[in-house]
Amino acid sequence: MKDPVGQFRSKIEGKSLKVAVVGLGYVGLPLAVEYASRGFTTLGIDLDKRKTESVVLGKNYIDDVDDGELAADVRSGKLTAESNYDSIGSCDAVFICVPTPFTPNKEPDISFILSSAKEISKRLQRGQLIVLRSTTFPNTTEGYVLPILEESGLKAGKDFSVAFSPERIDPGNKKFKTKNIPTVVGGIDETSAELAALVVGQSVSEVVKVSSPRVAEMEKLLENIFRSVNIALVNELAQLCDRMGGINIWEVVDAAATKPFGFMPFYPGPGIGGHCILIDPYYLEWLAKAYDFQTNFISLAAEVNESMPFYVRNMIQRELSFKPISFKKARILILGVAFKKDVDDTRHSPALKVMELLLQDGAENISYNDPHVPTAVVGGRTFDSVKLSPRVLKSADCVVITTDHSSYDYESIVRNSRCVIDARNATRNVKDGREKIVLLGDGK
Ligand SMILES: NC(=O)c1ccc[n+]([C@@H]2O[C@H](COP(=O)([O-])OP(=O)(O)OC[C@H]3O[C@@H](n4cnc5c(N)ncnc54)[C@H](O)[C@@H]3O)[C@@H](O)[C@H]2O)c1
């Protein structure tokens, strides 16, 4: 390659740089829209035809993406989508944003990355930049993706460039979106790092270059393990407060958060979920075993966080034991089944785990409401979100707040319910009817 950085730079200046985003989910679609909106011709690739067809029609399906922006990008011809890789050879920069789940035994499943790398490899062109964006364990880029790309006959570092740049998007976050989140980049060599920094810099506010893809891969895992460990710590303390009585963990955290340095608030809840914080720590735990190393913080945090849905199940059973109705017959209404507030993502949602545990214990009258999730499958059964009304709330023996969506009217929920189990402190500002609230970690 002759002056690849100069070539990319002039293509960027002339807005002739073409970008491909593989995987149009929670990460890929916002990224593709960001590039298209900044004037770069962007091709989205997803094996799920419903997603590509939706994009082609200018229809958005991700909450964080602005409907009008996506439609305008499609109308202007800047954004297209296909369910095959045939056109990828015409793109200068390719971002891989496919899922990285774990197996039933909680080991990394990078099969989506590998299969997408194989498809890219078959069509790889000289001068292309391939950036892995999916969260994964250190050495995935260099040890797994790079060799597959070289099956093309082209040589990494000489004929094409490779980098890892982890995604930091926080779905539902109103303040931080793709464009204003500083983003880390690690290339396999200086040219790869430069190219990736140049291209990534077109979609985000700040690029932080690190010395290698491995550092970038580990950095992303540190971010998520940091959250998992700290959430586990408050979850453990919440249980201790409940056991001791007289100390409310939420008040404790709020008080500690007034310290202007050295403390960052994390809050307890019914457990962690989603595609990141629950899964990613296991990627490192798995890798560490190959080095005869036990990642004790990761294991302990997982143990505490994964016990929380069981803890909430026990809270529900305890409350119902005070009522003149059997657990089996009690009407239990779950509020919020998305894994966190204001999103529609139910992957590994702790609320669904709570429902599953209640079903396993024989509860016959469970229902749920979630303004973002119209249907949910739990224990092989499909549930439809019930319409929330004073009548529905009044008829429930126990209302459980598992996800604190902003659109809920918590005053009304408490006013119309007979008993509210609040696993998120969503009712913190409710004045009347507090005697009906059972709050996780309030020490009562
Ligand atoms: N969701 C988040 O908040 C978030 C935040 C930061 C990082 N991440 C990471 O980003 C990655 C993607 O996560 P996501 O939440 O966007 O997942 P997602 O499931 O929402 O989207 C992934 C998309 O990839 C598609 N896909 C799967 N295999 C493919 C293939 N071989 N070729 C083309 N398309 C394929 C799927 O159909 C899906 O639409 C994961 O590694 C995740 O850990 C996610």
The ligand as an ORCA input file, in Angstrom:
! r2SCAN-3c Opt
* xyz 0 1
  N     -25.807     -3.745     23.206
  C     -24.944     -2.965     23.846
  O     -25.308     -2.112     24.639
  C     -23.454     -3.096     23.598
  C     -22.597     -2.108     24.109
  C     -21.245     -2.231     23.892
  C     -20.750     -3.334     23.213
  N     -21.598     -4.296     22.741
  C     -21.034     -5.426     22.008
  O     -21.295     -5.209     20.621
  C     -21.526     -6.467     19.973
  C     -22.874     -6.456     19.287
  O     -23.886     -6.323     20.267
  P     -25.364     -5.903     19.904
  O     -26.036     -5.622     21.197
  O     -25.366     -4.865     18.845
  O     -25.923     -7.264     19.297
  P     -27.263     -7.432     18.456
  O     -27.676     -8.849     18.611
  O     -28.229     -6.351     18.781
  O     -26.802     -7.188     16.950
  C     -25.940     -8.024     16.270
  C     -26.418     -8.199     14.841
  O     -25.482     -8.994     14.139
  C     -26.192     -9.806     13.218
  N     -25.329    -10.911     12.829
  C     -25.033    -12.027     13.514
  N     -24.148    -12.777     12.832
  C     -23.873    -12.105     11.701
  C     -23.015    -12.366     10.600
  N     -22.235    -13.442     10.560
  N     -23.001    -11.480      9.592
  C     -23.773    -10.361      9.615
  N     -24.592    -10.070     10.638
  C     -24.633    -10.929     11.665
  C     -27.439    -10.199     13.961
  O     -28.477    -10.572     13.083
  C     -27.760     -8.919     14.725
  O     -28.655     -8.083     14.023
  C     -21.385     -7.525     21.066
  O     -20.069     -7.985     21.077
  C     -21.667     -6.752     22.331
  O     -21.042     -7.332     23.458
  C     -22.949     -4.181     22.912
*
